[in-house]
């Protein structure tokens, strides 16, 4: 399920667009038959052009899915979308978010710290490669985060 999302995000980034609000609610599944499902990214309301522009500065996105640099007020770029993909992948693998809190301020602070764990029975059945992908996407420093570069 993740490969089409990576492909779609790469396509957007190649065309100078950062989505900035990737989350399950903005993904649609379309089935033509029982063997093929198409995943579509929707809701480009917070998307912006990144080519030839100043670094992005305005906080945008959904708490729990936005990258640490987005909610810290620092300049950022389209790599924020790869953080969101990491959160989505974590959710698909563990059926829970890597960062969770009922208070939005606390949630944003947890995200900025970037501390999550692979504790729990479910992670015993997840491959080392999948865990590596999650870790590479949920890297606080954008320059070290997996992405299209």
N, C-alpha and C positions, 0 to 999 in steps of 0.2 A: 504493500500500500504506500510506502514512503517514496519509492523511486519516482512515480509520476509527480509527486509533490516537489521533489528535488529538481526534476526536469522543468517543471512549471516555474519554480522560483528562479532557476538559472535563466530561463527564457526572459522573465521579467527583468532580472538584473542586467542581462545582456542588452536589453532595450532601454536601460536607464531608469527602471521603475523599482522602487522599494514598496512592498505591500504595507508593512508596518502593523498589520492586525491579523496575522495568521493564527487561527485557532480552529478547533473542530467545527464550531458553529458556522464558520466561513468556508467549509468544504462541503461540496455536494457529490453524492454518489449517483451515477447514472448507469443503469444496467440495460443493455440491449438484448442480452440473452444470459443464460445461467453461467456461462464461462467467462464473460468479459464485463468488467465494471470500469467505468471511467470516473476519475476523480477530477472535479472542477473547483478551482479557487474562485470565490465570490467576494463581494463587498470590498471594492477598491476605494471606498470613501475616504480612507486615511492614507491611501497610496500617494506617492509623490515622485517627481522626476529627480534623478540624482546626477544626471550628466550635465557637466558645466555649471553646476550649482554649488553654492557654499555647502559645507557639511550640514547635515540635518541637526536641528537643535530642539525643536518642539517635541515635548513628550506626546506620544501617540500610541494607542494600542490598548489591550485589555490586561489589567493586572493579572499576574500569574503566567502570562505568555510573553510579556515584553522583556527585552534584554536589559541587563543592568545599566548599560550606558544610556539607554533611552530614559529610564526613570531617575537618573542621577543628574540630569541637566548638562551632561557633557556632550560635545559634538559627536555625532555618530553617522554611520553610513548604512548601506543595504545589508551588511552582515548581521544586523539585528534580526532579519528574517530567518537566518540559520539558527539563532537561539530559539526562536519560536518553533521551528521544526524539531529541535531537540526536546522541547517541552511536549510537543505532540507525540513524538516517538516514545518518550518516557511514559506518557499516559497510555499509549497503546500497549506497551509491554507490561506495565504494572497496574493498570486500571486505577491509577491515582496520579495526581500532579506532583512534581518534584518539590514545589514550594507551595505551601498552603497555610492560610491563616484567615480568621474571620475578620480581622482588622486590616483594611487596605494599606495603611501605613506600615504595619508590621510585615505584611506580605511583600511590599516593595523593598523593605530592608532585607528580608530573607533572600529575595532575588538578587539584590546587589552583592550580598555575601557569596551567593552561588554555591552554598553548601547543601548537598542532597546526599542520599545514601542508596546503596543497593542492598539494604537490609530487607529481610522478609523472605518467606518461602518462594514467592514468585520469581525472585532473581536467581534462585538456584537452577532454574530451567531456562535461563536466558544465556545465549552464547557470549563468549568473551568478545567476539567481533561486534555484536550489538551493543554491549556495554561500552566498548571503545568508541563507537559512533556516538552514543549518548554523551560520553565524556568530552569528545571533541566538539560537539555542538554546544554543550552547556559549559563552555569555558568563558569565564568572566571577561578576560582580556580579548577584545575583538581581533587583535592582530594574531592571536594564537588559536582562535576559533576556526573550526572547519568551515569552509565556504567554497566559493567558486574560483578562488585564486590559487 
